[in-house]
Amino acid sequence: MACYYVNIHDGARSVPDDEGGEFNSLDAAVQAAARLAAEIGAGGLVKSDISDVVIGARDERGQRVCIVKASMEIDWHVSHSQGPHPWSA
């Protein structure tokens, strides 16, 4: 098992990972970073706090092993103050 550190950059906020986590492989660490980016992005979408999420993973030596970027945007084509469309659930 190897230790990887997953740092979060969400808009103006930056959260460094000083403890790290144990993963069976580099692929497992990258998959965890991707899931984390998706979870943070989905949470922002629900709260209408849309921004880019960047997750950087580094190994025990401090070497960057990957960057995962998630970007979500709502492009309104009508005024969202009109309320829900009658077809929407």
Secondary structure, DSSP 8 states (H G I E B T S, - for coil): -EEEEEEEEETTEEE--SS-EEESSHHHHHHHHHHHHHHHHHHHHHTT----EEEEEE-TTS-EEEEEEE------SS-GGG---TT--
